[in-house]
Amino acid sequence: MLFYARSDTHFLLYVYDRLRESLLDRGQGSEDWIRRALRNSEETALKEFHREAYLAKTGDGSRGWGGVLRWYNKRLMGVQREVFLAVHAWRDKVAREEDESPL
């Protein structure tokens, strides 16, 4: 776990330095751009996340199979549709197990 945290944050100080330099350059030495970035960051951090409901039966919701079919302008019938729905359900289940916090 410590190795993961260390490797995950290894470049953060470098990124901070580059971002700070970029903001100072943009503001021509003034701290206004840094203050603006911090204020925007604070507003973003205060936003509460709400997961969009996903209805497996209809395919509606966040990244549902209905949206995938609409995106690619596809109409599947019979066995193709059943296989697509099964693969999508499997992919969604695995993704949720691997990516979502249990809390």
C-alpha positions as CSV (number, residue, x, y, z in Angstrom):
1,M,0.0,0.0,0.0
2,L,2.8,2.4,0.8
3,F,4.5,1.6,-2.5
4,Y,1.3,2.4,-4.3
5,A,0.8,5.7,-2.5
6,R,4.4,6.7,-3.1
7,S,4.3,5.9,-6.8
8,D,0.9,7.5,-7.2
9,T,2.1,10.8,-5.7
10,H,5.7,10.8,-7.0
11,F,5.2,13.6,-9.6
12,L,2.8,15.8,-7.6
13,L,5.4,18.3,-6.5
14,Y,6.8,18.6,-10.0
15,V,3.2,19.1,-11.3
16,Y,2.6,21.7,-8.6
17,D,5.7,23.6,-9.5
18,R,4.9,23.6,-13.2
19,L,1.3,24.6,-12.6
20,R,2.4,27.4,-10.3
21,E,5.0,28.7,-12.8
22,S,2.4,28.6,-15.6
23,L,-0.1,30.5,-13.5
24,L,2.5,33.1,-12.5
25,D,3.5,33.5,-16.2
26,R,-0.1,34.0,-17.2
27,G,-0.6,36.6,-14.5
28,Q,2.7,38.2,-15.3
29,G,4.0,37.7,-11.7
30,S,0.7,38.5,-10.0
31,E,-0.8,35.9,-7.7
32,D,-4.3,36.6,-9.1
33,W,-4.3,33.5,-11.3
34,I,-3.2,31.3,-8.4
35,R,-5.9,32.6,-6.2
36,R,-8.5,32.1,-9.0
37,A,-7.3,28.5,-9.5
38,L,-7.5,27.8,-5.8
39,R,-11.0,29.3,-5.6
40,N,-12.2,27.2,-8.6
41,S,-10.6,24.1,-7.0
42,E,-12.4,24.8,-3.8
43,E,-15.7,25.1,-5.6
44,T,-15.1,21.9,-7.4
45,A,-14.2,20.1,-4.2
46,L,-17.4,21.2,-2.5
47,K,-19.6,19.6,-5.2
48,E,-21.4,16.5,-4.1
49,F,-21.3,13.5,-6.4
50,H,-24.6,11.9,-7.3
51,R,-24.5,8.7,-9.2
52,E,-27.0,8.6,-12.0
53,A,-29.3,5.6,-11.7
54,Y,-28.7,2.7,-14.1
55,L,-31.6,0.6,-15.2
56,A,-30.2,-2.7,-16.6
57,K,-33.6,-3.7,-18.0
58,T,-34.1,-0.6,-20.2
59,G,-30.4,0.4,-20.7
60,D,-31.1,3.9,-19.4
61,G,-28.7,5.7,-17.1
62,S,-25.1,6.3,-16.8
63,R,-23.2,4.4,-19.4
64,G,-26.1,2.0,-19.9
65,W,-26.3,-0.3,-22.9
66,G,-29.1,1.8,-24.5
67,G,-26.7,4.8,-24.7
68,V,-24.0,2.7,-26.3
69,L,-26.4,1.5,-29.0
70,R,-27.6,5.0,-29.6
71,W,-24.0,6.4,-29.7
72,Y,-23.1,3.9,-32.4
73,N,-26.5,4.1,-34.1
74,K,-27.0,0.3,-33.9
75,R,-30.1,-1.8,-33.7
76,L,-29.4,-5.4,-32.6
77,M,-31.9,-8.2,-32.9
78,G,-32.2,-11.7,-31.6
79,V,-29.0,-13.5,-30.6
80,Q,-26.8,-10.4,-31.3
81,R,-28.9,-8.4,-28.8
82,E,-28.8,-11.1,-26.2
83,V,-25.0,-11.5,-26.5
84,F,-24.5,-7.8,-26.4
85,L,-26.7,-7.4,-23.2
86,A,-24.9,-10.3,-21.5
87,V,-21.4,-8.9,-22.3
88,H,-22.5,-5.4,-21.2
89,A,-23.9,-6.8,-17.9
90,W,-20.7,-8.8,-17.3
91,R,-18.5,-5.7,-18.1
92,D,-20.6,-3.5,-15.8
93,K,-20.5,-6.0,-12.9
94,V,-16.7,-6.4,-13.1
95,A,-16.1,-2.7,-13.5
96,R,-18.3,-1.9,-10.4
97,E,-16.5,-4.6,-8.4
98,E,-13.1,-3.4,-9.4
99,D,-13.7,0.4,-9.3
100,E,-16.3,1.3,-6.7
101,S,-15.6,1.7,-3.1
102,P,-17.4,-0.8,-0.9
103,L,-18.4,2.1,1.5
